[in-house]
Amino acid sequence: MTRQFLVFADKMFAPSEGFIQNSYKSFDQLQPVFIGSEQRSASPAGTKAITLATLHGILGETGFKQFGLVSDKLKARLAEEKPVLIHAHFGKSGAYALPLARAMGLPLVVTYHGGDATKTANTKNSVTRVYNRRREALWREAALILPVSEFIKGELAAAGCPTDKMTVHYNGADAARFSPGEKSKLILFAGRWVEKKGINTLVDALTLLGNKLNGWRVRLVGDGPLKAALAVKLQSSGVTIELLGWIPATEMPRHFAEAAIACVPSRRAATGDAEGLPTVCVEAMLSGCAIAATRHAGIPECVKDGVTGLLVGEGDSAALAQKLEQLTRDMAATLAMGAAGRELAFQDFNLDRQSAKLQDHLLRIAATAR
């Protein structure tokens, strides 16, 4: 018999957070019921979702979030689902879910994805931010904390999270969606044009390379606040650049399939914001791309330097330019790295396997809570 559990994602089904619902792909013993303050897009087919806005008491959402007030109406509605636990995504959602877990007597599991563990705003002491006020209680009372990389586990431990509460659980990508195609001389970047994604580093590297990328194209996918200024810089780089802007996630597999090289130049932002382990690395590896990336966050946990790609220091545009030139000069070696990356990703970051492991974690917690 399939049992239900609550998935707390404050902004449900945000377009950039498809990895949340994807993480339950292989579940066959537990069924997620999504709950949150608002819904950013339509629920995927067959998915149950409950918006909490109309279920709060007299102080509404503020009372629930700021003061942990759980109305009888909210408690009764969620109890109808007979949940066995709550799984919150991101530290802030974990903090919001903590009073609910207490009120319903449910074990709480929290997944940390990146900036929620690294941003200065989340790691400092502050009485004005809900997460910061409840952080120590959350770590103390949660049944299980799942960092998405060893890097994130280390960041949490340094901030005081008990190591015996944490189990690293890697997110995965769907091997049925991402596979190699006919590779061309194409370098691909896909991501937001923000500091954390290292797009400045890549643009500087491309400018340094100029016409050394003879015969290679560069395709940059995504949008963001840094794009306007960087696009002007690219115009004088001498490199053939394709600026695609934002495209739906459903279209990304064909771009990865064509590219021989995927570039992931992430870096820690001035705010402390850092990656957990970028899903784009796994998607590119499953697609047979060699990876040119930085030694940032969890990237070295999936990209093996000299085997599945080449790594450089954060923000080192000169080194990135040199590694890109190396990859473009030896297509056979680059394709071999892509093949090795696909094999590694299929074994260790396959969504079907990682989803099954996640269900095992949650079943273990549900069993101990009886």
C-alpha positions in Angstrom: 0.0 0.0 0.0 1.4 3.4 -1.0 1.6 5.9 1.9 1.7 9.7 1.5 4.2 12.3 2.7 4.2 16.1 2.5 6.7 17.9 0.4 7.2 21.5 1.6 8.5 23.8 -1.1 7.4 27.3 -0.3 7.2 28.3 -3.9 5.8 25.2 -5.5 6.8 24.1 -9.1 9.1 27.1 -9.7 10.3 26.7 -13.3 14.0 26.6 -12.2 13.3 24.0 -9.6 12.1 21.0 -11.6 14.7 18.9 -9.8 12.3 18.9 -6.7 9.5 17.0 -8.3 11.9 15.0 -10.4 13.6 13.6 -7.3 10.5 11.4 -6.6 10.4 9.9 -10.1 11.1 6.3 -8.9 8.9 6.3 -5.8 6.6 3.3 -5.6 6.0 3.0 -1.9 5.6 6.7 -1.0 3.5 9.3 -2.8 4.4 13.0 -2.4 1.7 15.7 -1.6 3.2 19.1 -2.3 2.4 21.9 0.0 3.6 25.6 0.0 2.6 29.2 0.2 2.1 29.6 -3.6 2.3 27.8 -6.8 4.6 29.2 -9.5 3.4 27.0 -12.4 0.8 24.3 -13.0 1.2 21.0 -11.2 2.7 18.2 -13.3 0.1 15.6 -14.4 -0.8 13.2 -11.6 0.7 15.4 -8.9 -1.2 16.4 -5.8 -0.6 19.9 -4.5 -2.2 22.0 -1.6 -1.7 25.7 -1.4 -1.7 26.7 2.2 -2.8 30.4 1.8 -6.5 29.8 2.7 -5.8 27.4 5.6 -4.1 29.7 8.0 -5.6 31.3 11.1 -6.4 35.0 11.8 -2.8 36.2 11.3 -2.6 34.4 8.0 0.7 33.5 6.3 2.6 35.9 8.5 1.4 34.1 11.6 2.4 30.8 10.1 5.8 31.8 8.9 7.0 34.3 11.4 5.4 32.9 14.6 4.9 29.2 13.7 1.2 29.4 14.2 -0.5 26.2 12.9 -4.3 26.6 12.6 -6.7 23.8 13.4 -8.0 24.1 9.8 -4.5 23.7 8.3 -3.7 20.8 10.6 -7.0 19.0 9.9 -6.7 19.5 6.1 -3.2 18.0 6.0 -4.2 15.2 8.4 -6.7 14.1 5.7 -3.7 13.0 3.6 -2.5 10.7 6.4 1.2 11.8 5.9 4.0 9.8 7.4 6.6 12.6 7.3 7.5 16.0 5.9 10.3 16.5 3.4 11.3 20.1 3.0 13.5 21.5 0.2 15.9 24.3 1.1 16.7 25.4 4.6 14.1 28.2 4.6 11.3 25.8 3.8 12.6 23.5 6.5 12.3 26.4 9.0 8.7 27.1 7.9 7.9 23.4 8.1 9.3 22.9 11.6 6.3 24.1 13.6 4.0 22.1 11.3 6.1 19.0 12.0 5.8 19.6 15.7 2.1 20.3 15.6 1.4 17.1 13.5 3.9 14.9 15.3 5.7 14.1 12.0 9.4 13.5 11.4 11.0 16.2 9.3 13.6 15.7 6.6 15.4 18.7 5.0 17.4 18.8 1.8 19.9 21.6 1.4 20.7 22.5 -2.2 23.3 25.2 -2.2 23.0 28.9 -1.3 20.7 27.9 1.6 23.8 26.5 3.3 26.4 29.0 2.1 24.9 32.5 1.8 26.1 35.0 4.4 22.5 35.9 5.0 21.8 32.3 6.0 24.9 31.6 8.1 25.0 34.8 10.2 23.0 35.2 13.4 19.8 37.3 12.9 16.6 37.6 14.9 14.8 39.2 12.0 15.0 36.2 9.6 12.9 33.2 10.3 15.5 30.7 9.0 18.3 32.2 11.2 16.1 32.2 14.3 15.1 28.6 13.8 18.3 27.2 12.3 19.7 25.5 15.4 16.3 24.1 16.4 15.8 22.8 12.9 19.1 21.0 12.9 18.4 19.7 16.4 14.9 18.4 15.7 15.1 17.3 12.1 15.1 13.5 11.7 17.5 13.7 8.8 19.3 16.4 6.8 20.3 15.6 3.2 23.0 17.9 1.7 23.3 17.5 -2.1 27.1 17.2 -2.0 30.0 16.7 0.4 30.8 20.4 -0.1 27.4 21.4 1.3 27.8 18.9 4.1 31.0 20.6 5.0 29.5 24.1 4.9 26.7 23.0 7.2 29.0 21.3 9.6 31.2 24.4 9.8 28.1 26.4 10.8 27.2 24.0 13.5 24.9 21.4 12.0 25.5 18.0 13.7 27.3 15.7 11.3 25.5 12.6 12.6 22.2 14.1 11.3 23.5 14.5 7.7 23.7 12.0 4.8 24.9 13.3 1.5 22.3 12.6 -1.2 23.2 13.6 -4.8 20.5 14.8 -7.1 20.3 13.0 -10.4 19.4 13.7 -14.0 17.2 11.6 -16.2 19.3 9.3 -18.4 16.2 8.6 -20.5 16.1 12.3 -21.5 19.8 13.1 -21.9 22.0 11.1 -24.3 24.7 11.8 -26.9 23.9 12.9 -30.4 26.0 13.6 -33.4 28.7 15.8 -31.8 29.8 19.0 -33.5 32.5 21.6 -32.7 30.2 23.3 -30.2 31.0 24.7 -26.7 27.8 25.1 -24.6 27.0 27.2 -21.5 23.5 26.9 -20.0 22.6 28.9 -16.9 21.6 32.2 -15.4 23.8 35.1 -16.2 24.6 35.8 -12.6 27.8 36.0 -10.6 27.5 32.5 -9.1 27.3 30.9 -12.5 30.7 32.3 -13.5 29.5 33.7 -16.8 32.0 36.6 -16.4 34.9 34.1 -16.2 33.7 32.3 -19.4 33.3 35.6 -21.3 36.8 36.7 -20.3 38.2 33.3 -21.4 36.4 33.5 -24.7 37.8 37.0 -25.2 41.3 35.8 -24.5 40.9 32.9 -27.0 39.5 35.0 -29.8 40.2 33.4 -33.2 42.1 30.5 -31.5 38.7 28.7 -31.5 38.9 28.4 -35.3 36.0 26.3 -36.5 34.3 26.1 -33.1 31.0 27.7 -32.2 30.0 28.9 -28.8 26.3 28.7 -27.7 25.3 30.6 -24.6 21.9 29.7 -23.2 20.1 31.7 -20.5 19.4 35.2 -19.3 20.1 37.4 -16.3 21.3 40.8 -15.1 24.8 40.5 -16.4 23.8 39.7 -19.9 23.5 43.1 -21.4 27.1 44.3 -20.5 28.7 40.9 -21.3 27.0 40.6 -24.7 28.7 43.9 -25.7 32.0 42.5 -24.7 31.4 39.3 -26.7 30.8 41.2 -29.9 34.4 42.2 -30.0 35.8 38.8 -29.0 36.2 37.4 -32.5 34.4 34.2 -31.5 31.3 32.9 -33.2 28.7 33.3 -30.5 25.1 32.2 -30.4 23.0 33.9 -27.8 19.8 31.9 -27.4 18.4 33.5 -24.3 16.1 31.5 -22.0 14.7 28.3 -23.4 12.4 25.7 -21.9 14.0 22.8 -20.0 12.3 20.4 -22.5 14.6 21.8 -25.3 17.9 21.4 -23.4 18.6 17.7 -24.3 19.1 18.5 -28.0 21.6 21.2 -27.2 23.6 19.0 -24.9 23.4 16.2 -27.4 25.1 18.4 -30.1 27.8 19.9 -27.9 31.2 18.3 -27.6 32.1 20.6 -24.6 30.0 22.0 -21.8 31.3 24.8 -19.7 30.4 25.1 -16.0 32.5 28.0 -14.6 30.6 28.5 -11.3 32.1 30.5 -8.4 31.1 31.6 -5.0 29.4 35.0 -5.2 30.1 38.0 -3.0 27.0 37.1 -1.0 28.4 33.7 -0.2 26.0 32.0 -2.6 27.4 28.8 -4.0 26.3 25.8 -5.9 25.5 22.5 -4.3 26.3 20.2 -7.3 25.0 21.8 -10.5 22.5 19.5 -12.3 23.8 21.0 -15.6 27.1 19.0 -15.0 25.2 15.7 -14.8 22.9 16.5 -17.7 25.9 17.4 -19.9 27.8 14.3 -18.8 24.9 12.0 -19.6 24.9 13.7 -23.0 28.5 12.7 -23.6 30.0 16.2 -23.2 33.5 16.8 -21.9 33.2 19.3 -19.1 35.3 22.5 -18.7 34.6 23.7 -15.2 35.8 25.2 -12.0 36.8 23.5 -8.7 33.8 24.9 -7.1 31.4 23.4 -4.6 30.4 19.9 -5.5 31.6 20.0 -9.1 34.8 18.0 -8.4 32.6 15.3 -6.9 31.2 14.5 -10.4 33.7 16.0 -12.8 37.0 14.0 -12.6 39.9 16.2 -13.8 41.6 14.7 -16.8 39.1 11.9 -17.1 35.7 13.4 -17.7 36.7 17.0 -18.1 39.2 19.6 -17.1 39.1 21.8 -14.0 40.5 25.2 -13.1 40.3 27.5 -10.1 37.3 29.7 -9.5 37.4 32.9 -11.5 40.6 31.9 -13.4 39.7 33.0 -16.9 43.2 32.5 -18.3 43.3 28.9 -17.1 39.8 28.3 -18.5 40.9 29.7 -21.8 43.9 27.3 -21.9 41.8 24.3 -21.0 39.2 25.2 -23.6 41.9 25.5 -26.2 43.3 22.1 -25.1 39.9 20.5 -25.6 39.3 22.0 -29.0 42.7 21.0 -30.3 42.2 17.2 -29.7 38.6 16.2 -30.6 39.3 12.5 -30.1 40.5 13.1 -26.5 37.5 15.4 -25.9 35.0 12.8 -27.2 36.7 10.1 -25.0 36.2 12.4 -21.9 32.6 12.8 -22.9 32.1 9.0 -23.1 33.8 8.5 -19.7 31.6 11.2 -18.2 28.4 9.6 -19.5 29.5 6.3 -17.9 30.2 7.9 -14.6 27.0 9.9 -14.5 25.0 6.9 -15.5 26.4 5.0 -12.5 26.5 7.6 -9.8 24.0 10.4 -10.8 21.3 8.5 -12.6 17.9 10.0 -11.6 16.2 6.6 -11.4 18.8 5.3 -8.9 19.1 8.5 -6.9 15.3 8.7 -6.6 15.1 5.1 -5.4 17.8 5.9 -2.8 15.8 8.9 -1.7 12.8 6.8 -1.1 14.9 4.4 1.0 16.0 7.3 3.2 12.4 8.5 3.7 11.1 5.0 4.4 13.8 4.5 7.0 12.7 7.7 8.8 9.0 6.8 8.5 9.7 3.4 10.0 11.6 4.8 13.0 8.7 7.3 13.7 6.1 4.7 14.3 
